[in-house]
Structures are given as structure tokens and as C-alpha cells.
């Protein structure tokens, strides 16, 4: 599932990205963009808000408390799974 499929309040683990240009590695541009905002693969997040009319999705990174707004197009490519189903470290 992707971030746009998630429910408000749901806790998730970021698993990767789908799609993207493959010149420099598929999805590397998206991953780089997320990293500059403080969000990385493996982070656990909570969905705080999904703006209507294709607006951004707001998530909070569990480990740092950083809130990250992600445009709907990018959020549709961020692969996540429920944190309860994710293996604990």
C-alpha cells in the first residue's frame, strides 16, 4: 500500500518507493527528496492529515518527531506497511 491509501492516525513503516526515473536508479530521486525532508526507508510514521482535493499528506516520523508534508503525487509512490506487521528491530 502507499501513503495515500493510509488512514489518518495509522502507524506505518516506510518500505521503499515505486516507479520513478531509472537513469540514476529507480526511485532514487524520490528517496533523495524524502531524505532531505527527514524521512527514510525503515522509518516508522503516523499519518496526521491528508488534505482534500489531492493536497499533501502530513506524517510524523516516530523516532524524531519531525513532521513531513508530502505532495500527493510523491505520497502515491511511497510504499508502506502497517507498523504492527513490520518486523521489530
Backbone torsions as a table, in degrees:
resi	resn	phi	psi	omega
1	UNK	NA	163.8	180.0
2	UNK	-115.5	171.5	179.8
3	UNK	-59.2	-32.9	-179.6
4	UNK	-71.6	-17.8	178.0
5	UNK	-84.7	-14.8	-173.6
6	UNK	-75.6	153.5	177.2
7	UNK	-90.9	154.2	175.8
8	UNK	-60.0	133.3	179.7
9	UNK	88.5	-11.1	-177.8
10	UNK	-70.4	137.7	176.8
11	UNK	-98.0	130.8	-171.9
12	UNK	-136.2	161.7	170.8
13	UNK	-115.3	132.0	178.7
14	UNK	-75.4	123.8	-176.3
15	UNK	-104.2	-23.9	-178.1
16	UNK	158.4	-161.0	177.9
17	UNK	-133.4	156.2	175.4
18	UNK	-115.2	148.0	177.7
19	UNK	74.7	-157.4	-177.7
20	UNK	95.8	168.2	178.9
21	UNK	-74.6	144.9	-176.3
22	UNK	-105.2	11.7	177.9
23	UNK	-63.2	-45.8	-178.1
24	UNK	-109.6	22.3	-176.4
25	UNK	105.7	127.4	-175.5
26	UNK	-59.0	125.2	176.8
27	UNK	79.8	0.1	-176.9
28	UNK	-64.7	-34.6	177.2
29	UNK	-64.7	-40.4	177.9
30	UNK	-66.3	-46.0	179.2
31	UNK	-60.3	-40.4	178.8
32	UNK	-64.2	-43.3	178.4
33	UNK	-62.3	-39.9	177.9
34	UNK	-68.1	-40.3	-178.9
35	UNK	-62.8	-37.3	178.6
36	UNK	-66.7	-20.6	177.7
37	UNK	-91.9	-7.0	178.8
38	UNK	98.2	17.9	-179.1
39	UNK	-119.8	129.2	-175.7
40	UNK	-132.3	158.4	173.4
41	UNK	-58.8	134.2	-178.8
42	UNK	98.4	-17.5	177.9
43	UNK	-67.7	146.2	171.9
44	UNK	-99.0	134.6	-176.2
45	UNK	-132.2	161.5	173.0
46	UNK	-124.5	131.9	179.1
47	UNK	-77.9	120.2	-179.2
48	UNK	-94.7	-37.0	-175.0
49	UNK	-161.9	147.0	171.5
50	UNK	-129.0	107.4	-177.0
51	UNK	-63.8	143.3	179.1
52	UNK	-70.9	169.3	175.3
53	UNK	58.3	45.3	175.7
54	UNK	66.1	27.1	176.8
55	UNK	-78.0	-178.9	-175.0
56	UNK	-71.6	161.7	174.0
57	UNK	-104.9	130.2	179.8
58	UNK	-105.6	124.3	178.4
59	UNK	-124.8	157.7	175.0
60	UNK	-117.2	127.5	178.7
61	UNK	-78.3	122.3	-174.3
62	UNK	-58.9	-44.2	-173.3
63	UNK	-71.6	-29.4	-175.1
64	UNK	-115.6	-16.6	-176.0
65	UNK	77.4	2.7	179.6
66	UNK	-68.0	135.5	174.9
67	UNK	-100.3	131.5	-175.2
68	UNK	-125.3	124.2	173.6
69	UNK	-94.8	126.4	-176.9
70	UNK	-121.9	125.3	177.9
71	UNK	-55.7	149.4	-175.0
72	UNK	-58.1	-39.0	179.5
73	UNK	-63.3	-43.4	178.4
74	UNK	-70.4	-41.1	-179.8
75	UNK	-61.2	-30.0	179.1
76	UNK	-70.1	-11.4	179.3
77	UNK	-106.1	-8.2	-179.0
78	UNK	-84.7	114.6	-179.4
79	UNK	-84.0	131.9	-179.3
80	UNK	-137.2	163.6	170.5
81	UNK	-140.8	155.1	179.2
82	UNK	-55.1	137.1	-177.1
83	UNK	-61.6	-31.5	-179.9
84	UNK	-66.3	-26.7	179.5
85	UNK	-88.5	-11.7	-178.4
86	UNK	-78.9	140.4	177.9
87	UNK	-64.9	137.0	178.9
88	UNK	-80.8	152.1	-177.6
89	UNK	-96.7	NA	NA
